[in-house]
Amino acid sequence: MLQNSKGAQSVHRTVSLLRTVAKYNKQGVNLSKIARDTGLHTATAHRILAALVLEGFITYDSVSKLYHLGIDLYHIGMEAHHFSICERYHSVIEKIAEKTEDTVFLLIRSGNDVLCLDLVEGKFPIRTMTIEIGARRPLGIGVGSLALIAFLSKEEFETVLSDNQDRYPDYNGLSQKDIAKLAKKSQKEGFVVSKGLFHEGVTSVGVPIKDRHGKIVAAITVAAIDKRMDPSRRKEIAGLVSRISLQSS
C-alpha cells in the first residue's frame, strides 16, 4: 500500500512538472521557477525533469538553461486530437454517406499535409479509392485538402502553397498556379469542387468544417463518379455537409 502511495505521488509530481513547463512553454522556464511553482525541492524537480528529457517529453537548453515541452509530448497530444476529431465526426460522415449514397472522407491538416482520418462508403462507392485512412497528401491536393487552406488568410494560404510547390507536380503534373486558381473560385462559392482534376472520372465536393469559434478544424469530402455529380447536386451536397456538420459543432 505504501509502495502504491509513493507511486501515485511520483505521478502527481510528474504531472505537476509537465503542467508548469507547459504554462511557460512559449518563453521557457528554468529549474528554480519550476521548483517554486510546484513546491518541490530543487533536487527532486531536477531528477524528474531529467527523466522527462530522456523520454523526449521535455527539452532542456544547456545554454539558456530553460525547459520546454518536447516533441514526443506533442505527438501524444496530436494522437489524442486526431481521436477526438474522428470520434466526434464519424456519425456525421455516416449520416452524409447514408443521405448521398456516395463515399465520404474526413480529413484534417497535419503541418503542410492533409491526413485522412476516416471514410464511409455509400451505396455507390467509387472503384478506385481517392485516399485511404491514414494516408497523407500535400495540402492543396484534393478538394478536402484545399478546403482546409483555401479559406485561411491570404498570407497563410500562400505560405502553404509555396512550401509545397515542389511536391505538386507529382500529382497529375499540377502546379502551384493550378491550386491557387481553384482556390480562388472556391472562395467565392464557400466549398471546393473538382471534376477529374485530382482523380480521373471522379467529381468531388470538399467543405471546410468549423468549430463554434469559426476555426477550421477539419474538412469533409464527398466523392462520386462524374455522372452522379451534376452542378446542382454539387451545391446541394455542399449545403447538406454544412448543415449536418453544424449540428455536431
C-alpha positions, 0 to 999 in steps of 0.5 A, spaced: 500 500 500 505 504 501 509 502 495 502 504 491 502 511 495 509 513 493 507 511 486 501 515 485 505 521 488 511 520 483 505 521 478 502 527 481 509 530 481 510 528 474 504 531 472 505 537 476 512 538 472 509 537 465 503 542 467 508 548 469 513 547 463 507 547 459 504 554 462 511 557 460 512 553 454 512 559 449 518 563 453 521 557 457 522 556 464 528 554 468 529 549 474 528 554 480 521 557 477 519 550 476 521 548 483 517 554 486 511 553 482 510 546 484 513 546 491 518 541 490 525 541 492 530 543 487 533 536 487 527 532 486 524 537 480 531 536 477 531 528 477 524 528 474 525 533 469 531 529 467 527 523 466 522 527 462 528 529 457 530 522 456 523 520 454 523 526 449 517 529 453 521 535 455 527 539 452 532 542 456 537 548 453 544 547 456 545 554 454 539 558 456 538 553 461 530 553 460 525 547 459 520 546 454 515 541 452 518 536 447 516 533 441 514 526 443 509 530 448 506 533 442 505 527 438 501 524 444 497 530 444 496 530 436 494 522 437 489 524 442 486 530 437 486 526 431 481 521 436 477 526 438 476 529 431 474 522 428 470 520 434 466 526 434 465 526 426 464 519 424 456 519 425 456 525 421 460 522 415 455 516 416 449 520 416 452 524 409 454 517 406 447 514 408 443 521 405 448 521 398 449 514 397 456 516 395 463 515 399 465 520 404 472 522 407 474 526 413 480 529 413 484 534 417 491 538 416 497 535 419 503 541 418 503 542 410 499 535 409 492 533 409 491 526 413 485 522 412 482 520 418 476 516 416 471 514 410 464 511 409 462 508 403 455 509 400 451 505 396 455 507 390 462 507 392 467 509 387 472 503 384 478 506 385 479 509 392 481 517 392 485 516 399 485 511 404 485 512 412 491 514 414 494 516 408 497 523 407 497 528 401 500 535 400 495 540 402 492 543 396 491 536 393 484 534 393 478 538 394 478 536 402 485 538 402 484 545 399 478 546 403 482 546 409 487 552 406 483 555 401 479 559 406 485 561 411 488 568 410 491 570 404 498 570 407 497 563 410 494 560 404 500 562 400 505 560 405 502 553 404 502 553 397 509 555 396 512 550 401 509 545 397 510 547 390 515 542 389 511 536 391 505 538 386 507 536 380 507 529 382 500 529 382 497 529 375 503 534 373 499 540 377 502 546 379 502 551 384 498 556 379 493 550 378 491 550 386 491 557 387 486 558 381 481 553 384 482 556 390 480 562 388 473 560 385 472 556 391 472 562 395 467 565 392 462 559 392 464 557 400 466 549 398 471 546 393 469 542 387 473 538 382 471 534 376 477 529 374 482 534 376 485 530 382 482 523 380 480 521 373 472 520 372 471 522 379 467 529 381 468 531 388 465 536 393 470 538 399 467 543 405 471 546 410 468 544 417 468 549 423 468 549 430 463 554 434 469 559 434 469 559 426 476 555 426 477 550 421 478 544 424 477 539 419 474 538 412 469 533 409 469 530 402 464 527 398 466 523 392 462 520 386 463 518 379 462 524 374 455 522 372 452 522 379 455 529 380 451 534 376 452 542 378 446 542 382 447 536 386 454 539 387 451 545 391 446 541 394 451 536 397 455 542 399 449 545 403 447 538 406 455 537 409 454 544 412 448 543 415 449 536 418 456 538 420 453 544 424 449 540 428 455 536 431 459 543 432 
